[in-house]
Amino acid sequence: MNLSRRGYRVLQAVDGLGALDLIEREAPDLVLLDLMLPDMDGYEVCRRIRETSGVPIIMLTARAEDAEKVRGLRLGADDYVTKPFSAEELLARIAAVLRRSEAARTGDAGPFECGDLRIDFGQRRVTVRGRDVDLTPTEYKLLAQLAANAGRVMVQEELLRRVWGPGYDGASELLHSAIRRLRLRIEEDPATPRWILTRRGVGYLLAKPAA
């Protein structure tokens, strides 16, 4: 009801198989996926969705453990909301994920600025302290993904899938090498990065601009 009142068109499925069929037929803009389903758990549904679709997925669950959240993110979920939550929180999460998805799809996002780092998505231009930074297409794509999700930890598998595409699962050294090169290009001291941060055992995030 809350979603419909805000102008969203809402489709419902009562189980995982029904959801997979609905997604295939209707191609929704976003999937709200509960983990507790009668025929298969939400993790399996998420995995199957990601085999064929990049539709944004927000997982809903009563499980608050970090390991459960990381598992969902590794399978390709874009965000994770732990019950109980308010309608306003869920609506805000939906709006944020849809904005990121639209920006990634159209390339129309406004410039990203965090301190001396500036990324102009329209011109595919990166500057640090006003100086242009030369990046390879892969390095730029990786940085743009981190910037589009600034402040959110992106797990390694998610970054590999979004930057390099399917078939690179487990290619962690490829990602680590690209992160090292990015830090060398944009960080004043790559050994103590200011912008590209590591969350050990999980993934990476780009520092979020101050409000």
Backbone as ProteinMPNN parsed JSONL, in Angstrom:
{"seq_chain_A": "MNLSRRGYRVLQAVDGLGALDLIEREAPDLVLLDLMLPDMDGYEVCRRIRETSGVPIIMLTARAEDAEKVRGLRLGADDYVTKPFSAEELLARIAAVLRRSEAARTGDAGPFECGDLRIDFGQRRVTVRGRDVDLTPTEYKLLAQLAANAGRVMVQEELLRRVWGPGYDGASELLHSAIRRLRLRIEEDPATPRWILTRRGVGYLLAKPAA", "coords_chain_A": {"N_chain_A": [[0.829, -1.211, 0.0], [1.939, 1.23, 0.806], [3.899, 1.632, -1.182], [2.312, 1.75, -3.507], [0.839, 4.043, -2.972], [2.8, 5.929, -3.267], [3.099, 6.046, -5.942], [4.256, 3.905, -7.251], [4.076, 1.017, -9.365], [3.033, -2.051, -8.333], [3.857, -5.445, -8.262], [3.089, -8.733, -7.163], [4.392, -11.772, -5.788], [3.924, -15.014, -4.45], [5.722, -16.975, -3.867], [9.07, -18.297, -4.496], [9.414, -19.454, -7.107], [7.241, -18.387, -8.43], [7.962, -15.71, -8.319], [10.272, -15.668, -9.935], [9.163, -16.315, -12.41], [7.445, -14.13, -12.74], [9.255, -11.999, -12.844], [10.611, -12.588, -15.195], [8.541, -12.293, -17.063], [7.525, -9.676, -16.687], [9.646, -7.885, -16.362], [10.599, -6.039, -14.141], [11.504, -2.849, -12.57], [12.753, -3.004, -10.161], [13.41, -5.341, -7.536], [11.934, -6.429, -4.584], [12.894, -8.592, -2.221], [12.04, -11.09, -0.098], [13.655, -13.115, 2.317], [12.534, -15.359, 3.517], [10.763, -17.718, 2.114], [8.189, -19.936, 0.847], [8.93, -22.076, -0.895], [11.619, -21.958, -1.771], [14.636, -20.481, -0.497], [15.326, -16.912, -0.206], [17.943, -16.387, -0.987], [18.556, -18.312, -2.937], [16.712, -17.586, -4.87], [17.684, -15.04, -5.492], [20.185, -15.744, -6.569], [19.389, -17.124, -8.895], [18.025, -15.107, -10.276], [20.17, -13.425, -10.864], [21.498, -14.884, -12.759], [20.425, -14.244, -15.177], [19.604, -11.589, -15.187], [20.153, -8.098, -14.458], [18.599, -6.641, -12.758], [17.905, -4.361, -10.107], [18.096, -5.474, -6.721], [16.628, -5.596, -3.568], [17.028, -7.005, -0.492], [14.929, -8.369, 2.036], [14.825, -9.124, 5.43], [14.746, -10.876, 8.617], [17.094, -11.504, 9.703], [19.943, -10.363, 11.219], [22.657, -10.685, 11.262], [26.02, -10.006, 10.235], [27.25, -11.84, 8.526], [25.133, -12.976, 7.142], [24.178, -10.803, 5.716], [26.388, -10.226, 4.098], [26.436, -12.556, 2.594], [24.108, -12.293, 1.027], [24.803, -9.983, -0.451], [27.022, -10.915, -1.837], [25.813, -12.666, -3.555], [24.608, -10.951, -5.259], [22.735, -9.041, -4.471], [21.586, -5.654, -4.18], [21.059, -4.081, -2.01], [20.159, -4.273, 1.505], [17.739, -4.799, 3.869], [16.931, -4.884, 7.22], [14.494, -6.428, 9.204], [12.762, -5.263, 12.16], [11.548, -2.608, 10.053], [10.862, 0.783, 9.076], [8.253, 2.122, 6.979], [9.065, 4.455, 5.734], [11.861, 4.236, 5.77], [12.255, 2.025, 4.073], [11.163, 3.033, 1.682], [12.97, 5.102, 1.207], [15.317, 3.628, 0.779], [14.615, 2.225, -1.538], [14.281, 4.356, -3.362], [16.918, 5.317, -3.434], [18.374, 3.12, -4.481], [17.155, 2.868, -6.983], [17.889, 5.327, -8.097], [20.691, 4.999, -8.299], [20.758, 2.874, -10.066], [19.561, 3.97, -12.352], [21.364, 6.011, -12.94], [23.664, 4.536, -13.527], [22.773, 3.243, -15.784], [22.12, 5.225, -17.674], [24.161, 7.032, -17.635], [23.86, 9.636, -16.857], [24.38, 10.779, -14.435], [25.125, 13.354, -12.068], [28.234, 15.158, -11.482], [30.596, 13.517, -9.335], [31.891, 14.408, -6.254], [34.37, 14.461, -3.848], [36.108, 15.851, -1.506], [39.213, 16.571, -2.875], [38.86, 14.971, -5.037], [37.262, 14.462, -8.119], [34.741, 13.299, -10.247], [33.56, 13.319, -13.407], [30.92, 12.073, -14.849], [29.591, 12.352, -17.265], [31.542, 13.285, -19.063], [33.391, 11.363, -18.67], [35.62, 11.886, -17.08], [38.249, 12.227, -14.79], [39.497, 13.998, -12.067], [42.037, 15.09, -9.813], [42.719, 17.275, -7.309], [42.389, 19.231, -9.239], [43.83, 18.346, -11.424], [43.982, 16.345, -14.347], [43.415, 12.832, -14.377], [44.726, 10.05, -15.854], [43.115, 7.186, -16.82], [42.674, 3.698, -17.5], [40.084, 2.148, -19.537], [38.923, 0.057, -17.994], [39.79, 0.671, -15.394], [38.53, 3.142, -15.057], [35.838, 2.336, -15.197], [35.656, 0.721, -12.929], [36.177, 2.61, -10.886], [34.002, 4.307, -11.333], [31.845, 2.634, -10.684], [32.305, 2.274, -7.938], [31.992, 4.932, -7.129], [29.322, 5.436, -7.818], [28.116, 4.016, -5.868], [28.883, 5.166, -3.504], [30.016, 5.139, -0.165], [28.89, 2.722, 0.409], [29.689, -0.622, 1.054], [31.037, -2.647, -1.407], [30.976, -5.915, -2.388], [33.546, -8.246, -3.404], [32.804, -10.079, -5.467], [30.597, -8.815, -6.578], [31.702, -6.465, -7.672], [33.478, -7.609, -9.542], [31.641, -8.797, -11.276], [30.164, -6.589, -12.212], [32.069, -4.931, -13.388], [33.914, -6.466, -14.924], [32.278, -8.429, -15.965], [30.257, -11.468, -16.546], [31.64, -14.694, -15.661], [33.977, -14.148, -14.341], [34.062, -14.833, -11.701], [35.628, -15.301, -8.625], [38.041, -14.29, -9.482], [39.856, -12.752, -7.838], [42.404, -11.592, -7.621], [42.647, -10.118, -9.927], [40.887, -8.011, -9.438], [42.076, -6.947, -7.104], [44.53, -6.044, -8.13], [43.677, -4.04, -9.909], [42.535, -2.245, -8.098], [44.831, -1.514, -6.659], [46.242, -0.166, -8.69], [44.489, 1.964, -9.196], [44.609, 3.312, -6.751], [47.259, 4.148, -6.784], [47.092, 6.057, -8.767], [45.236, 8.005, -7.895], [45.358, 8.441, -5.133], [46.971, 10.327, -2.586], [48.695, 9.144, -0.761], [49.087, 6.0, -1.362], [49.414, 3.849, 0.387], [48.062, 4.477, 2.683], [45.131, 4.926, 2.077], [42.803, 7.503, 1.225], [40.423, 7.716, -0.114], [39.64, 5.284, -1.609], [38.663, 2.649, 0.107], [39.303, -0.29, 2.083], [37.402, -3.049, 3.182], [38.169, -5.483, 5.046], [38.025, -8.856, 4.08], [35.548, -8.56, 3.004], [35.031, -6.442, 0.948], [35.274, -3.476, -1.033], [34.997, 0.131, -0.686], [34.075, 3.443, -1.742], [34.87, 6.487, -0.284], [32.3, 8.428, 1.163], [30.949, 11.544, 0.093], [31.066, 14.452, 2.185], [28.205, 15.716, 3.886]], "CA_chain_A": [[0.0, 0.0, 0.0], [2.822, 2.41, 0.849], [4.512, 1.799, -2.498], [1.275, 2.175, -4.454], [0.489, 5.427, -2.661], [3.882, 6.779, -3.765], [3.097, 6.056, -7.395], [4.873, 2.716, -7.832], [3.236, -0.106, -9.763], [3.536, -3.165, -7.535], [3.469, -6.813, -8.619], [3.395, -9.598, -6.03], [4.514, -13.217, -5.968], [3.813, -15.642, -3.131], [6.832, -17.895, -3.649], [10.241, -18.022, -5.32], [9.192, -19.8, -8.511], [6.325, -17.384, -8.958], [8.714, -14.471, -8.493], [11.14, -15.814, -11.107], [8.308, -16.245, -13.597], [6.951, -12.757, -12.841], [10.372, -11.148, -13.272], [10.869, -12.872, -16.612], [7.445, -11.795, -17.894], [7.21, -8.259, -16.5], [10.881, -7.081, -16.352], [10.41, -4.901, -13.225], [12.632, -1.946, -12.356], [13.394, -3.341, -8.896], [12.834, -6.502, -6.854], [11.996, -6.545, -3.13], [12.979, -10.046, -2.074], [12.068, -11.613, 1.26], [14.446, -14.346, 2.39], [11.711, -16.484, 3.972], [9.757, -18.071, 1.107], [7.729, -21.313, 1.106], [9.472, -23.133, -1.752], [13.08, -21.849, -1.767], [14.95, -19.245, 0.228], [15.597, -15.752, -1.041], [19.288, -16.46, -1.543], [18.493, -19.086, -4.18], [15.997, -16.757, -5.843], [18.63, -14.005, -5.915], [21.181, -16.374, -7.44], [18.766, -17.426, -10.186], [17.779, -13.831, -10.958], [21.436, -12.89, -11.354], [21.949, -15.654, -13.918], [19.865, -13.698, -16.417], [19.138, -10.202, -15.087], [20.843, -7.16, -13.584], [17.602, -5.832, -12.067], [18.269, -4.104, -8.71], [17.442, -6.335, -5.733], [16.736, -5.26, -2.149], [16.617, -8.151, 0.317], [14.244, -8.087, 3.295], [15.011, -10.284, 6.299], [14.828, -10.67, 10.058], [18.436, -11.896, 10.121], [20.75, -9.146, 11.308], [24.085, -10.995, 11.314], [26.796, -9.502, 9.104], [27.521, -12.932, 7.588], [23.944, -13.151, 6.302], [24.142, -9.666, 4.799], [27.455, -10.416, 3.113], [26.021, -13.635, 1.688], [23.18, -11.723, 0.054], [25.527, -9.071, -1.336], [27.872, -11.722, -2.707], [24.958, -13.277, -4.579], [24.203, -9.935, -6.222], [21.763, -8.069, -3.972], [22.088, -4.283, -4.191], [20.903, -3.515, -0.667], [19.711, -5.254, 2.487], [16.981, -4.123, 4.922], [16.655, -5.821, 8.308], [13.245, -6.216, 9.94], [11.674, -4.414, 11.657], [11.948, -1.335, 9.446], [9.719, 1.657, 8.815], [7.911, 2.317, 5.569], [9.882, 5.55, 5.219], [13.216, 3.729, 5.512], [12.214, 1.189, 2.875], [10.957, 3.91, 0.528], [14.23, 5.807, 0.957], [16.255, 2.661, 0.193], [14.163, 1.972, -2.911], [14.604, 5.53, -4.178], [18.372, 5.393, -3.602], [18.813, 2.052, -5.391], [16.681, 3.213, -8.324], [18.74, 6.421, -8.601], [21.984, 4.426, -8.698], [20.534, 2.048, -11.249], [19.299, 4.851, -13.489], [22.61, 6.7, -13.269], [24.558, 3.582, -14.173], [22.227, 2.864, -17.084], [22.078, 6.336, -18.623], [25.374, 7.851, -17.595], [23.462, 11.031, -16.673], [24.582, 11.215, -13.061], [25.932, 14.55, -11.924], [29.61, 14.883, -11.052], [30.866, 13.05, -7.98], [32.967, 15.18, -5.657], [34.709, 14.132, -2.465], [37.371, 16.534, -1.294], [39.897, 16.96, -4.108], [38.541, 14.011, -6.097], [36.064, 14.795, -8.892], [34.469, 12.395, -11.364], [32.521, 13.818, -14.31], [30.456, 10.874, -15.55], [29.227, 12.685, -18.634], [32.76, 13.388, -19.873], [34.282, 10.268, -18.259], [36.843, 12.61, -16.719], [38.592, 12.161, -13.367], [40.534, 14.964, -11.685], [42.451, 15.154, -8.414], [43.301, 18.603, -7.083], [42.289, 19.98, -10.484], [44.635, 17.753, -12.487], [43.388, 15.161, -14.969], [44.004, 11.527, -14.077], [44.55, 9.125, -16.975], [42.724, 5.841, -16.398], [42.252, 2.779, -18.549], [38.627, 1.962, -19.486], [38.549, -0.802, -16.865], [40.001, 1.421, -14.161], [37.459, 4.132, -14.945], [34.592, 1.629, -14.913], [35.719, 0.309, -11.525], [36.013, 3.796, -10.054], [32.632, 4.797, -11.498], [30.973, 1.754, -9.901], [32.487, 2.626, -6.528], [31.431, 6.265, -6.907], [27.855, 5.343, -7.891], [27.675, 3.382, -4.626], [29.739, 5.758, -2.473], [29.6, 4.908, 1.206], [28.385, 1.356, 0.554], [30.692, -1.645, 0.771], [30.728, -3.507, -2.542], [31.74, -7.149, -2.236], [34.421, -8.508, -4.536], [32.081, -10.728, -6.557], [29.735, -7.819, -7.204], [32.552, -5.616, -8.501], [33.959, -8.399, -10.68], [30.535, -9.001, -12.21], [29.739, -5.331, -12.819], [33.153, -4.298, -14.151], [34.493, -7.38, -15.914], [31.225, -9.233, -16.574], [30.15, -12.851, -16.086], [32.772, -15.564, -15.94], [35.163, -13.732, -13.587], [33.91, -15.171, -10.294], [36.842, -15.833, -8.019], [39.252, -13.645, -10.011], [40.078, -11.686, -6.867], [43.674, -10.899, -7.862], [42.367, -9.149, -10.982], [40.302, -6.856, -8.768], [43.06, -6.351, -6.2], [45.509, -5.329, -8.945], [43.049, -2.819, -10.409], [42.409, -1.339, -6.957], [46.176, -0.981, -6.394], [46.563, 0.82, -9.729], [43.659, 3.145, -8.963], [45.154, 4.049, -5.603], [48.492, 4.803, -7.22], [46.759, 7.174, -9.638], [44.425, 9.066, -7.302], [45.617, 8.668, -3.714], [48.223, 11.006, -2.256], [49.516, 8.094, -0.159], [48.355, 4.746, -1.62], [49.511, 2.92, 1.517], [47.005, 4.872, 3.631], [44.182, 5.578, 1.161], [41.804, 8.43, 1.747], [39.159, 7.553, -0.827], [39.287, 3.88, -1.876], [38.884, 1.984, 1.385], [39.134, -1.741, 2.117], [36.743, -3.705, 4.308], [38.841, -6.772, 4.948], [37.181, -10.038, 4.035], [34.244, -8.259, 2.393], [35.189, -5.78, -0.349], [35.801, -2.111, -1.076], [34.031, 1.224, -0.823], [34.609, 4.776, -1.967], [34.42, 7.378, 0.786], [31.111, 9.209, 0.802], [31.153, 12.98, 0.276], [30.453, 15.039, 3.381], [26.921, 16.362, 3.612]], "C_chain_A": [[0.862, 1.258, 0.0], [3.459, 2.683, -0.503], [3.504, 2.309, -3.515], [0.899, 3.634, -4.232], [1.547, 6.405, -3.151], [4.019, 6.726, -5.284], [3.784, 4.868, -8.047], [3.808, 1.716, -8.262], [3.822, -1.363, -9.13], [2.962, -4.488, -8.031], [3.909, -7.719, -7.486], [3.487, -11.057, -6.451], [4.538, -13.85, -4.585], [4.939, -16.632, -2.854], [7.947, -17.596, -4.651], [10.032, -18.311, -6.792], [8.255, -18.8, -9.177], [7.033, -16.063, -9.208], [9.596, -14.534, -9.742], [10.343, -15.717, -12.402], [7.825, -14.814, -13.823], [8.046, -11.816, -13.349], [10.659, -11.348, -14.753], [9.807, -12.25, -17.504], [7.316, -10.277, -17.855], [8.426, -7.33, -16.521], [10.743, -5.853, -15.447], [11.67, -4.05, -13.109], [13.403, -2.29, -11.085], [12.668, -4.526, -8.269], [13.036, -6.355, -5.349], [11.872, -8.027, -2.809], [13.077, -10.44, -0.604], [12.865, -12.911, 1.272], [13.604, -15.566, 2.746], [10.573, -16.741, 2.991], [9.386, -19.541, 1.268], [8.419, -22.392, 0.284], [10.999, -23.126, -1.836], [13.434, -20.559, -1.062], [15.325, -18.128, -0.752], [16.979, -15.749, -1.649], [19.286, -17.2, -2.881], [17.756, -18.303, -5.262], [16.925, -15.674, -6.388], [19.653, -14.579, -6.89], [20.611, -16.623, -8.826], [18.457, -16.148, -10.968], [19.066, -13.332, -11.605], [22.014, -13.7, -12.522], [21.511, -15.008, -15.227], [19.562, -12.209, -16.372], [20.003, -9.386, -14.135], [19.89, -6.265, -12.823], [18.043, -5.592, -10.619], [17.443, -4.962, -7.756], [17.692, -5.785, -4.337], [16.203, -6.454, -1.367], [15.984, -7.673, 1.625], [14.371, -9.317, 4.189], [15.007, -9.887, 7.762], [16.212, -10.999, 10.576], [19.36, -10.683, 10.081], [22.247, -9.419, 11.274], [24.793, -10.51, 10.051], [27.037, -10.588, 8.068], [26.346, -13.144, 6.642], [23.85, -12.016, 5.284], [25.181, -9.836, 3.696], [27.071, -11.5, 2.118], [25.082, -13.103, 0.619], [23.872, -10.81, -0.934], [26.418, -9.843, -2.307], [27.063, -12.358, -3.839], [24.412, -12.249, -5.56], [23.138, -8.971, -5.759], [22.395, -6.684, -3.942], [21.984, -3.615, -2.828], [20.205, -4.553, 0.201], [19.003, -4.494, 3.595], [16.57, -5.154, 5.963], [15.362, -5.444, 9.018], [13.546, -6.072, 11.435], [12.228, -3.12, 11.06], [10.692, -0.521, 9.192], [9.453, 1.748, 7.323], [8.781, 3.408, 4.958], [11.304, 5.092, 4.914], [13.237, 2.913, 4.23], [12.043, 2.043, 1.624], [12.231, 4.669, 0.177], [15.253, 4.876, 0.312], [15.895, 2.388, -1.266], [14.548, 3.132, -3.817], [16.1, 5.615, -4.447], [18.875, 4.355, -4.59], [18.365, 2.357, -6.815], [17.496, 4.354, -8.929], [20.078, 5.886, -9.082], [21.846, 3.629, -9.982], [20.337, 2.901, -12.491], [20.57, 5.569, -13.922], [23.569, 5.773, -13.998], [24.09, 3.255, -15.582], [22.345, 3.999, -18.102], [23.353, 7.144, -18.685], [25.079, 9.321, -17.352], [23.665, 11.534, -15.251], [25.416, 12.492, -13.039], [27.323, 14.198, -11.442], [29.663, 14.405, -9.605], [32.033, 13.853, -7.445], [33.143, 14.775, -4.211], [36.087, 14.728, -2.193], [37.963, 16.977, -2.625], [39.615, 16.032, -5.274], [37.234, 14.397, -6.785], [35.944, 13.846, -10.075], [33.305, 12.966, -12.159], [32.081, 12.642, -15.172], [30.13, 11.166, -17.008], [30.432, 12.722, -19.559], [33.738, 12.247, -19.598], [35.654, 10.842, -17.883], [37.034, 12.564, -15.207], [39.696, 13.179, -13.1], [40.797, 14.856, -10.189], [43.224, 16.454, -8.228], [43.402, 19.396, -8.386], [43.077, 19.408, -11.639], [43.97, 16.498, -13.025], [44.172, 13.913, -14.601], [43.7, 10.602, -15.251], [44.265, 7.724, -16.443], [42.427, 4.991, -17.619], [40.732, 2.644, -18.477], [38.173, 1.105, -18.306], [38.707, -0.076, -15.543], [38.908, 2.467, -13.963], [36.136, 3.458, -14.564], [34.531, 1.194, -13.457], [35.496, 1.503, -10.603], [34.589, 4.334, -10.139], [31.639, 3.946, -10.714], [31.079, 2.081, -8.421], [31.856, 3.973, -6.212], [29.911, 6.244, -6.931], [27.279, 4.732, -6.63], [28.469, 3.908, -3.438], [29.154, 5.557, -1.079], [29.075, 3.51, 1.46], [29.488, 0.379, 0.196], [30.209, -2.513, -0.386], [31.607, -4.75, -2.437], [32.498, -7.446, -3.524], [33.668, -9.093, -5.724], [31.191, -9.748, -7.311], [30.545, -6.92, -8.136], [33.075, -6.362, -9.722], [32.864, -8.55, -11.728], [30.186, -7.706, -12.935], [30.811, -4.706, -13.715], [33.673, -5.21, -15.253], [33.452, -8.265, -16.594], [31.199, -10.654, -16.042], [31.391, -13.658, -16.45], [34.028, -15.2, -15.18], [35.019, -13.994, -12.093], [35.208, -15.778, -9.769], [38.12, -15.191, -8.504], [39.634, -12.465, -9.12], [41.365, -10.91, -7.135], [43.529, -9.849, -8.966], [41.822, -7.861, -10.372], [41.326, -6.166, -7.877], [44.085, -5.525, -6.987], [44.941, -4.015, -9.462], [42.881, -1.787, -9.295], [43.767, -0.71, -6.634], [46.547, 0.094, -7.414], [45.759, 2.105, -9.545], [44.212, 3.978, -7.82], [46.441, 4.779, -5.978], [48.189, 6.061, -8.026], [46.051, 8.321, -8.913], [44.743, 9.377, -5.84], [46.95, 9.39, -3.513], [49.209, 10.029, -1.625], [48.772, 6.773, -0.32], [48.382, 3.759, -0.457], [48.479, 3.232, 2.599], [45.939, 5.637, 2.851], [43.145, 6.427, 1.884], [40.429, 8.171, 1.141], [38.763, 6.087, -1.027], [39.67, 3.05, -0.657], [38.6, 0.482, 1.282], [38.344, -2.14, 3.354], [37.178, -5.166, 4.251], [37.873, -7.945, 5.016], [35.831, -9.813, 3.382], [34.433, -7.642, 1.007], [35.748, -4.382, -0.182], [34.663, -1.098, -1.087], [34.779, 2.511, -1.114], [34.024, 5.683, -0.896], [33.264, 8.241, 0.308], [31.373, 10.688, 1.023], [30.465, 13.476, 1.541], [29.168, 15.741, 2.99], [27.106, 17.858, 3.455]], "O_chain_A": [[0.569, 2.226, -0.702], [3.55, 3.835, -0.927], [3.813, 3.205, -4.301], [0.666, 4.375, -5.188], [1.246, 7.567, -3.421], [4.952, 7.3, -5.846], [3.891, 4.819, -9.273], [2.77, 1.58, -7.613], [4.983, -1.697, -9.37], [1.751, -4.635, -8.199], [4.974, -7.515, -6.904], [2.769, -11.517, -7.339], [5.108, -13.285, -3.652], [5.095, -17.083, -1.72], [7.794, -16.755, -5.537], [10.424, -17.512, -7.643], [8.448, -18.417, -10.331], [6.747, -15.373, -10.187], [9.662, -13.576, -10.511], [10.795, -15.11, -13.373], [7.797, -14.337, -14.957], [7.79, -10.945, -14.182], [10.919, -10.387, -15.477], [10.12, -11.736, -18.578], [7.028, -9.655, -18.877], [8.269, -6.119, -16.679], [10.768, -4.728, -15.946], [12.758, -4.473, -13.498], [14.567, -1.917, -10.942], [11.461, -4.694, -8.45], [14.162, -6.179, -4.883], [10.846, -8.643, -3.1], [14.077, -10.157, 0.055], [12.763, -13.716, 0.346], [13.918, -16.681, 2.33], [9.544, -16.066, 3.031], [10.191, -20.321, 1.778], [8.489, -23.537, 0.733], [11.609, -24.188, -1.96], [12.626, -19.631, -1.027], [15.595, -18.358, -1.93], [17.182, -15.172, -2.718], [19.93, -16.771, -3.838], [18.132, -18.35, -6.433], [16.954, -15.418, -7.592], [19.95, -13.968, -7.917], [21.278, -16.362, -9.827], [18.612, -16.115, -12.189], [19.059, -12.873, -12.747], [22.93, -13.233, -13.198], [22.147, -15.201, -16.264], [19.287, -11.612, -17.413], [20.518, -9.901, -13.142], [20.305, -5.235, -12.292], [18.509, -6.524, -9.963], [16.244, -5.152, -7.957], [18.838, -5.536, -3.962], [15.059, -6.866, -1.558], [16.439, -6.707, 2.237], [14.061, -10.429, 3.762], [15.231, -8.728, 8.111], [16.491, -10.8, 11.758], [19.534, -10.056, 9.035], [23.038, -8.476, 11.259], [24.251, -10.589, 8.948], [27.035, -10.313, 6.868], [26.543, -13.456, 5.468], [23.487, -12.24, 4.13], [24.896, -9.621, 2.518], [27.35, -11.375, 0.926], [25.236, -13.421, -0.56], [23.573, -10.848, -2.127], [26.549, -9.462, -3.47], [27.572, -12.559, -4.942], [23.821, -12.613, -6.576], [22.667, -8.154, -6.55], [23.596, -6.55, -3.706], [22.737, -2.688, -2.527], [19.723, -5.574, -0.291], [19.609, -3.619, 4.212], [15.946, -6.165, 5.641], [15.159, -4.288, 9.388], [14.487, -6.691, 11.932], [13.251, -2.606, 11.511], [9.593, -1.068, 9.102], [10.335, 1.479, 6.507], [9.19, 3.305, 3.801], [11.89, 5.508, 3.915], [14.125, 3.082, 3.395], [12.707, 1.804, 0.616], [12.543, 4.86, -0.998], [15.975, 5.282, -0.599], [16.774, 2.328, -2.126], [15.076, 2.925, -4.91], [16.512, 5.946, -5.558], [19.707, 4.662, -5.444], [19.12, 2.127, -7.76], [17.766, 4.356, -10.13], [20.554, 6.271, -10.151], [22.697, 3.696, -10.869], [20.877, 2.597, -13.554], [20.83, 5.721, -15.116], [24.212, 6.173, -14.969], [24.906, 3.018, -16.473], [22.64, 3.751, -19.271], [23.606, 7.855, -19.658], [25.932, 10.172, -17.604], [23.173, 12.606, -14.9], [26.296, 12.69, -13.876], [27.57, 13.062, -11.034], [28.873, 14.836, -8.765], [33.062, 13.968, -8.112], [32.183, 14.748, -3.44], [37.105, 14.171, -2.602], [37.31, 17.667, -3.408], [40.082, 16.278, -6.387], [36.222, 14.631, -6.124], [36.906, 13.616, -10.807], [32.193, 13.084, -11.644], [32.778, 12.257, -16.111], [30.363, 10.332, -17.882], [30.367, 12.254, -20.696], [34.795, 12.172, -20.224], [36.695, 10.347, -18.314], [36.105, 12.826, -14.443], [40.701, 13.222, -13.809], [39.893, 14.567, -9.403], [44.233, 16.702, -8.888], [44.364, 20.131, -8.611], [43.001, 19.939, -12.747], [43.454, 15.683, -12.26], [45.401, 13.92, -14.522], [42.537, 10.398, -15.598], [45.07, 7.15, -15.71], [41.981, 5.499, -18.648], [40.139, 2.991, -17.456], [37.15, 1.397, -17.686], [37.852, -0.191, -14.664], [38.416, 2.66, -12.852], [35.405, 3.956, -13.708], [33.48, 1.284, -12.822], [34.72, 1.421, -9.651], [34.029, 4.769, -9.133], [30.69, 4.478, -10.138], [30.067, 2.159, -7.724], [31.252, 4.145, -5.153], [29.27, 6.953, -6.154], [26.095, 4.901, -6.341], [28.703, 3.18, -2.473], [27.965, 5.775, -0.846], [28.836, 3.142, 2.61], [30.146, 0.523, -0.835], [29.101, -3.05, -0.347], [32.833, -4.65, -2.401], [32.139, -6.96, -4.597], [33.865, -8.66, -6.859], [31.047, -9.838, -8.53], [30.124, -6.646, -9.26], [33.111, -5.806, -10.819], [33.126, -8.444, -12.926], [29.938, -7.719, -14.141], [30.488, -4.028, -14.69], [33.853, -4.774, -16.39], [33.703, -8.796, -17.676], [32.01, -11.019, -15.192], [32.095, -13.35, -17.412], [35.053, -15.861, -15.341], [35.773, -13.437, -11.296], [35.801, -16.655, -10.397], [39.193, -15.509, -7.992], [39.725, -11.328, -9.583], [41.417, -9.702, -6.903], [44.203, -8.819, -8.944], [42.238, -6.762, -10.74], [41.436, -4.94, -7.89], [44.462, -4.433, -6.561], [45.628, -2.994, -9.46], [43.063, -0.591, -9.522], [43.848, 0.489, -6.367], [47.096, 1.135, -7.054], [46.287, 3.204, -9.718], [44.275, 5.204, -7.909], [46.675, 5.903, -5.534], [48.948, 7.029, -7.972], [46.239, 9.484, -9.27], [44.428, 10.466, -5.36], [47.933, 9.095, -4.193], [50.406, 10.071, -1.911], [47.912, 6.452, 0.499], [47.483, 2.928, -0.324], [48.072, 2.342, 3.346], [45.854, 6.861, 2.953], [42.687, 6.11, 2.982], [39.403, 8.377, 1.79], [37.66, 5.692, -0.649], [40.848, 2.782, -0.419], [37.761, 0.049, 0.492], [38.59, -1.63, 4.447], [36.622, -5.97, 3.504], [37.015, -8.013, 5.896], [35.052, -10.752, 3.218], [34.044, -8.24, 0.004], [36.581, -4.128, 0.687], [33.528, -1.413, -1.445], [35.956, 2.655, -0.781], [32.822, 5.648, -0.633], [33.263, 8.722, -0.825], [31.962, 11.061, 2.038], [29.406, 12.975, 1.919], [29.058, 16.294, 1.896], [26.136, 18.579, 3.219]]}, "name": "protein", "num_of_chains": 1, "seq": "MNLSRRGYRVLQAVDGLGALDLIEREAPDLVLLDLMLPDMDGYEVCRRIRETSGVPIIMLTARAEDAEKVRGLRLGADDYVTKPFSAEELLARIAAVLRRSEAARTGDAGPFECGDLRIDFGQRRVTVRGRDVDLTPTEYKLLAQLAANAGRVMVQEELLRRVWGPGYDGASELLHSAIRRLRLRIEEDPATPRWILTRRGVGYLLAKPAA"}
